[in-house]
Amino acid sequence: MSNAVEQEFTVRAELGLHARPAGRFAALASKFESEISVGRAEEWVNGCSVLSILSLAAARGTVLRVRAEGADAVVAVEQLGALIESPEESAASGA
């Protein structure tokens, strides 16, 4: 069985998870070996797809779940969660 890690995070950015941070999220997710999924309520999408992430319509205050399955799952969830919970877009630019 592969490692699977899942954790909840709250979108903190004033404008929510719009195109630019969604692009950053997908780019970061693509760097991991693990398979990354992002969920809102019962809907789960591919964490490496900007359009899929945007389809979650995650405004400020939205609770998202990040799930990673694979060898680097723990690190993936930590780093992607930090990006979601970044209060400002500029703070996430270094990710």
N, C-alpha and C positions, 0 to 999 in steps of 0.2 A: 504494500500500500504506500502511496506517496504521501508526503506531508501535506496537510491541508490546514490553513489558518484563515480564520474569518473574524473580522472585528467591525464595530460600528464607529462611524465618525460623523460629525456635524459640519456642514458647509458653513464657514465663517465669513467668507468674502462678501462684501456688501452687494456685489452684482451676481453672486451665486457662481455656479460652475458653468460659466458661459464659454464661448468658443476658445478663447485664448487659454484659460486654465484647463479646459477639457483637452486641448491639444497637448499641453504640457503633461497632463496625466497620462494620455495615451502614449506619448513618446517615452515617458519614464517606464510605464508598464511594459512596453515592448523590449526594454533592456533586460528584463528578468527572464530566467529560464522557465519560471513557473507560469502556469496558465492563470490569467487574472480575469476576474469577473467583478462587476460592480452592481449592486442591487439597491432598489428602493421599493419598500413594501414587498410585494410578491414578484416584482419584475426584475430580472437579471439580464445584464448585457455584457458584451465583450469589452474588457477594460482597455484593449488596444485600439478600439475603434472610436474616433472622435464623434462621428454621427450617432453611434449607439449611446455614448455617454450623454450627448446633448439631448437624446430622446427621453432621458430621465427627468428633464426639466427641473434640475436641482437648484432651487433658489436658496438664498441665505436662510439658514435654520433647518434645512432639509437634512434628515438623517439618512446616510448612505452606508451600506455594508460593502466592505472590500473583502474578497475571497481570493486566496492564492493557493494553488496546488502545485507543489514541486519542491526541489532542493533548496531554493532560496525564498520560500514562502514567507517566513517570519520577517526577513528584511524587506521584502516587497510590500507587505501589508503596512509595516511601520513607515516606510518612506512615502507610500501613496497616501496613507492616512494623514501624514504631516502636511502633504500638499492640499488635501481636502480641507484641513482645519486651519490653513494659513489665513489670517485675517485680511491680508492685503495681497493683491496681485503681485506687487513688487517683492514681497517676502518670498513668494513661490518661485521667482525667476531664477534662483540659484539651484533649484532642484533638478 
